[in-house]
């Protein structure tokens, strides 16, 4: 097995542990920016390589930053609080999806008229 061969696939890019913090952030920004196109248009092999590389980079970031700031709004509790404020009452349910609670693309929602 050569130095670039891990788990049977050839690793592309520098091993994440060898990147300095600035390089790691640049790699993460690049891989996240290219994610959508890889998912939509990449081959299965390209998507598999992208998944593996993203997991390696994100794992290294988390290893280096175990106490990173977590925004309260990005937690389940924060989302529930935000929903309660948007609803105006804690017991009321938040509309689901684009057309509101229980509405579908063929049913009118609160801001849709039939046939639109």
C-alpha positions in Angstrom: 0.0 0.0 0.0 1.5 3.4 -1.0 1.4 6.5 1.2 -1.6 7.9 -0.5 -3.7 4.7 -0.4 -6.3 4.5 2.4 -9.2 2.2 2.6 -8.6 1.0 -1.0 -9.1 4.4 -2.7 -6.5 7.0 -3.6 -6.6 10.0 -1.4 -6.6 13.4 -3.2 -5.2 16.5 -1.6 -2.9 16.9 1.4 -3.7 14.9 4.5 -5.9 17.2 6.6 -3.6 16.8 9.7 -0.8 18.4 7.7 -2.7 21.5 6.8 -2.3 24.7 9.0 -5.5 26.3 10.2 -5.8 28.7 7.3 -5.2 26.0 4.7 -7.8 23.8 6.4 -10.4 26.5 6.3 -9.7 27.2 2.7 -10.1 23.5 1.8 -13.3 23.4 3.8 -14.7 26.4 2.0 -13.8 25.0 -1.4 -15.3 21.5 -0.7 -18.5 23.0 0.6 -18.8 25.4 -2.4 -18.4 22.4 -4.8 -20.7 20.1 -3.0 -24.0 20.8 -4.8 -22.5 20.4 -8.3 -20.8 17.2 -7.3 -24.0 15.8 -5.9 -26.0 16.8 -9.0 -23.6 16.1 -11.8 -20.6 14.1 -10.5 -20.1 10.4 -11.1 -20.6 7.9 -8.3 -16.8 7.8 -7.9 -16.6 11.6 -7.7 -19.3 11.7 -5.1 -17.7 9.0 -3.1 -14.3 10.8 -3.2 -16.0 14.1 -2.3 -17.8 12.5 0.7 -14.6 11.0 1.9 -12.6 14.2 1.6 -15.3 16.3 3.2 -15.5 13.9 6.1 -11.7 14.0 6.6 -11.6 17.8 6.5 -14.6 18.2 8.8 -13.2 15.6 11.2 -9.9 17.5 11.4 -11.7 20.8 11.9 -13.8 19.3 14.8 -10.7 17.6 16.3 -8.9 21.0 16.4 -12.0 22.9 17.6 -13.8 20.7 20.1 -15.2 23.7 22.0 -16.2 25.7 18.9 -19.0 28.2 19.3 -22.4 26.7 18.6 -25.1 29.2 17.8 -28.2 28.6 20.0 -30.4 29.0 16.9 -28.7 26.0 15.3 -29.9 23.6 18.1 -33.2 21.8 18.4 -34.0 23.9 21.5 -33.2 27.1 19.7 -35.3 26.1 16.8 -38.3 25.4 19.1 -37.9 28.8 20.8 -37.7 30.5 17.4 -40.8 28.7 16.2 -42.7 29.7 19.4 -41.8 33.4 18.9 -42.8 33.2 15.2 -46.1 31.6 16.1 -46.9 34.2 18.8 -47.9 31.4 21.2 -45.8 28.5 22.5 -48.6 25.9 22.0 -49.4 26.8 18.4 -47.8 24.7 15.6 -45.5 26.3 13.1 -46.6 26.1 9.4 -44.9 23.2 7.7 -43.5 23.6 4.2 -44.0 26.3 1.6 -47.8 26.4 1.8 -48.5 26.1 5.5 -49.7 23.4 7.9 -51.2 20.5 6.0 -51.2 22.1 2.6 -49.8 20.5 -0.4 -48.8 21.8 -3.8 -52.4 21.1 -5.1 -54.2 22.4 -2.1 -54.5 26.1 -1.4 -52.6 27.4 1.6 -53.1 30.6 3.5 -51.4 32.7 0.8 -52.4 30.6 -2.3 -55.5 30.6 -4.3 -56.6 27.4 -6.2 -54.8 26.9 -9.4 -51.7 28.9 -8.6 
